[in-house]
């Protein structure tokens, strides 16, 4: 039983060799060190079914091909206002086939300009692969929405605001996870543990961009919104964040950064090398896939523990199996913390969790002597 769990865990880490979300050709490409992934953008004004190019960083021969592709998508109603669409397009660029994120930002409706209804701007961000961009869909949606307030049909602010903003889409929307792993290196395990255990992280001695990078990494690694939560779980998150003695502090005024109140476990530590390997290859898409696999494995273990707890209420053997599971998974402290919050109103389950916590505590003490 536990041999198969270990095998499954190893497969989830080894995404560069076995990854369900990428085909073999893409994974082979991931195994090479990539110095730079080219990124491009284009923005059009859409009016009365016609597209007018406003700006693009694509080669001159590739832009008309992209415009033709977008026109076909619009004619089919495939681009809905405010909703990003990701696909693969073939253009006259070195990559030939590239992932393309397109979003139609509709012009604000006005009684004074009823003829403007349905008009808007089509923003295209190109780079990597379709599957890679899909991993960053939330970030891309948010980044493009950030343009909404500064777009006008005349685009007088193209050079001062819009072009610089679009030029940074890849660095701002895709590379933040890579920057955090490069910053923390082997200490990234502490950040993973903080994300799973709802611990507040304070970043000092650095600029706002780095602080934002770390905050976005934690949000991407957190399971909030992905697992069943109730008011008790929310209270746990709040209590953890208000306890300043447990806050993870990252002081970036030293090189490498100095960490205070750092806590990790075997589960998080086992993922460190996978993150470092992907960062060395300079491929942010592989890094994001590893992060998603990390979360998936944590969710699977949480669901397994909940099932074992239900069984342990009726069977001493199931309680024994539950102890073995916590011992083998390496993430017992986080799993029990979340289980206690979720089962706080169930006395029998809380009794089981008390026994399991005592078991884990004895295991920890045993390793110290």
Secondary structure, 3 states (H helix, E strand, C coil): CHHHHHHHHHHHHCCCCCCCCCCHHHHHHHCCCCCCCCEEEEEEEEECCEEEEEEECCCHHHHHHHHHHHHHHHHCCCCCECCCEEEEEECCCCCCEEEEEEEEEECCCCHHHHHHCCCEEEEEEEECCHHHHHCCHHHHHHHHHCCHHHCCCCCCCHHHHHHHHHHCHHHHHCCHHHHHHHHHHHHHHHHHHHHHCCCCEEEECCCHHHHHHHHHHHHHHCCCCCCCCCHHHHHHHHHHHHCHHHCEEEECCCCCCEEECCCCCHHHHHHHHHHHHHHHCCCHHHHHHHHHHHHHHHHHHHHHHHHHHHHHCCCHHHHHHHHHHHHHHCCHHHHHHHHHHHCCCCHHHHHHHHHHHHHHHHHHHHHHC
